[in-house]
């Protein structure tokens, strides 16, 4: 088994257009959630979200690219450029032939669906742009990354709702660990903040109208975000040989399926994924200093997640820190685990634990150290990233300081 | 025309896969075997039927300005919303 390290990170989300800005915002406990701005927003009962602002595709991408890049692809390419530049890795020869890109997204080109349905149904048009299909397909972002960076190895897109990115990164990790690929570009992106995307979520009645307050007794639902997080996962010796800066090590992962309910989470399924990740990484529960929670801010998730953590860690649950950065950037659905991995890297590399902002009232069912409202300095050696999706599909990653 | 009561009982019975005669005013949704998803679907059906908006958030059912503790409470709430709409 090879060791796997992260040598590059990139992002764009409601907190910032790069990793440095995003981490700074997380460390300052900034909130990127605000009034949504897009066509027909006045017809929504939910009008807040973690929208990416000031991102102009025009100028960044040419006319031909614009006709092929949905917003989720635009986000992916922006984040991938940052991650691959930081890594310094060049994909050529054998490295290019074996390296690939595995990304997560739940919805793919949602706004492309939305715009074109509007055009044919509402505006009555009978013709759509010829590139609607290649623009909206879920693997479009991964494909464009592969073309842009000459990645010719295993490449595909994973779609497991809110756990998509964690499942994708787990796949990429496995490929590098087994020696199948020297490096993999991985992470995920999502862009559902359009009329149809938010309207669909509204129907489920789990969205908050005012704020995302994970673990707080007065939490009243989730808030959607958008953006991308992209990483370069690389085999340790490969990274060392070229003198790359190592951000942290990916130590292990586990996946589990609740096999119980299409929307209600299961404590047992979550606990099995958490315990499985520790086992896979050959870590003891006492090693874990921080958990980046799934922490959606819904009544059901947060209490179930806390109960699962209490089950797995026993008395150590009261010693570790657990926070949900969704309070700041919103829930990026299929891209969320990727952006949240940045909080894990910040904890390991910089010793800064991102807070759970919007925390107002303790909930006895979430009685853990949720790092309320203000970031904390702490030295941690091992962290976990939780993702528990609708459909009961869970993926947890374990990361370690190098 | 069916009364609000009859219509709501019909919606709830359909959701619970029961005969309307099995649904009483005192029944709770739990008694009838309606889970959280079934509840959200019932509310959607009620909104569509009466062309009203029911203020209900699945995260805080007890804080919602709409009592779902029994069939009669739901009827009361819907009647109020229908009257407010008409006013």
Interface residues (C-beta under 8 A of the other chain):
Chain A: X45 X203 X204 X205 X206 X207 X208 X219 X220 X221 X262 X263 X264 X298 X299 X300
Chain B: X36 X37 X40 X43 X44 X53 X56 X57 X58 X59 X60 X63
